Amino acid sequence: MMVRSLMAFMAAFVIGGAASADMLQGLEDYYDNVKTLQGGFEQQTLDERNRVVDSSSGEFAISRPDRFHWSYAAPFSQEIVADGEKLWIYDVDLDQVTVRNQAEVLGSAPAQLLSGDYDDLTQAFEIEAGDKFVRLTPKEGGQAFDEARIGLRDGYPFALEIDDALGQTTRVELLDVIVDEDIDEQRFIFEPPEGVDVYEADEGEALR
């Protein structure tokens, strides 16, 4: 009985190790091979007691590397656009745009994690496979979260979870995902509308 139990344990260990290796390889393959990703999303924020404190939904488009358009349609309208150099956040209801240096905010939004470069990811985070997700833990301070988890299916991400320093968790489910189809370049170009306030977050001053 002891021999059989040991053999079963070893078999489970080998299978688990193979599954973890496959998941890590799947993450690297995504960054190496997938160029564009687009679809819809549903997002929830949960507090430290696992209670939903915020829900939202919208559409997204990613053109790797480093460009994305994350559009919240409900309950409040917000546009987040990364053009490869700048990260623009447009709060429609507030008539306000915040702009930041994109290189300084790795991981500050779900799309930021999915649109980047794999080498940059490995330099910034410890990466390990969990049961259902690949876990990203910042190697140094200064990141916008304590831990992130990326779920993979059929070679592309289908879900993300991000734990912040306040004890909250943001969960994002990607819906109706389309892989490697052309995306209009205009989606990754942002021009602040006339009349809105534009604020340079990194410099701490208004641009207009």
N, C-alpha and C positions, 0 to 999 in steps of 0.2 A: 504493500500500500504506500509506503514511504517513497519507494522508487517511482511509482506511478504519479504520486503527487509532485515529486521533484520534476519529473518529465513534463507534466502539465504546466508547472510554473515556468519552466524554461521555454516551452513552446509559446506560452502567452507573452513572455518577455521578448522573444525573438520577433513575434508578430507585432507587438507594440512598438518595438524599435524600428521595424520596417515601415509601419504606418507613420511614425514620427518623421522618419527620413523622407518618405514620400510627400508629406505635408510641407516640409521645409523646401524640398525640391520644387514642389508646386508653386510656392511663393516666389522662388527665384525665377522659375520659368515664366510666371506672370510678368515680372519686371523686365525680363529679357525679350519676351515675344509679343505681348499684347501692346498695341499702339494706341487704340482708342477704346473707350468704354462709355456707354450712355444708357440712360433709362430713367426710372423713377425711384423714389425712396420714401420710406417712412421712418421717423426718428422719434425716440422717447428719451427723456431724461429722468432718472430715478434718484431719489435721495438715499442717505445712508441706511434707511429702513426699508429700502426697495419699493418705495411708494412713487408712483408716477407724478412728477411735478410739472412736466411740460411735454407736449406732443406737437409734432409738425410733420409736414410732408412737402414734396416738390419734385423737381427734376434735376438731373445732373448730366454733365458731359465732361469727359477727361480725354485729353490728348497728351500722351506721354512723349517726352518728359516735361513736367513742370507747368502744364497749362490745364486749367479746369474752369468750369462754370457750375456753381452750386446754387440752385434757385429755390428758395422757400416760397411756396404759394399760400400756405395756411399754417397757423392762424394769422401770422403777420408776414407781409411781403418783404423779402430781403434777397439781394443778389450778392454772391461772393464770386469774384472773378480773379483768376491768377493768369497773368500774361507771360510768365517766365521770368519777370523781373520784379513786378509789383503785385501785391495782393490788395484788391479793392473790395471793400465791404460797403454796400449801399443799403441803408435802412430807408425804405421807400416812405413809410409813414412819418419818419422823423425828418425827411428831406436832408439827410446827412450821409456823407461818404467819408469813410476812414481808409487811408492808404498806408501800406507798410512795405518795407523791403521784404520780398518773398523769402530770401535766403535766411532771414532771421526768425522765421516762424514755422520751421519744420514741425509738422504734426499738430498744428493749431486747429486744424479742421480735418474731418474724415477724408475729404478729397485730397488734402495735402499729403497724407500718407500714401494714397493710392497712385498719385501722379508722379512721384519722385523717381529717383535713381536707386538701384539696389545697392550700389557701393556706398552711397550716402547713408542709406538705411542701416547698413551693417556697421558703419562708423559711429552712428549716433545711438544705436540701440543694441542691447542684448536680445538675440532672437532664439526662441525655443518653441517647440511644438507641444501643445497641450492635447487634451482629448478631442476637442472639436475646433480649436482655434490655434493660430500661430500667435505667440505672445511676444510683444515688444516692450522692453523695459529700458528707459533712458539710462545711458552709461554715466551721464553727468547731469547736474542740476540745470535749471533754466528752461526745461521743456514745459509745455502747457499741460502735461498730464503725467500721472504716476505710472500708468500701464495702459497699453492698447492691445486689442486682440482682433485678428483678422481671420474670418472664416472663408474657406476656399471650397469651390465646387466647380467641377468641369473646367478647371484651368483659370478661373477668374474669381474675384471676391464676391461673396453674396451677403456678407454681414460684417459689421464692425462693432466693437465695444470699446469705450474709452473711459478710464477711471481718472477723475481729476483730483486735485489736492484738497478739495472741499468735501470729499467723500461721495460725490455724485458720480453716476455712471450714465454715459450717453450710449444708447443702442441704436444702430442704423441698419435697416434691412434694405438691400438693393432689389428693385423690382423690374421685371421685363427688360433685363439687361441685353444690350446689343453690343457685340464685340467686333472691333476692327472694321467698322463701316465709316465712310467719310463723314466728317463733321464740319459744318460751315465755320470757316476761320473767324468770322465776325463774332462768334460766341465767346471767343477768348480775347476780345478787344473791348475795353471799357472806356467810355467817355462820360465823365460826370455830366448829368443833365444841367441845363441852365437853371440858376437860382438856388441850387443846393449848396450847403456848406461842405467844404472839403477839408479834412483834418489829417495832417501828417502825424501819425501816431508815434513814429520813431523819433521825430524831432520835437514833438510836443507843441506844435504850432499849427494854426489854421493857414491853409493855402489860399482860401478865398472865402 
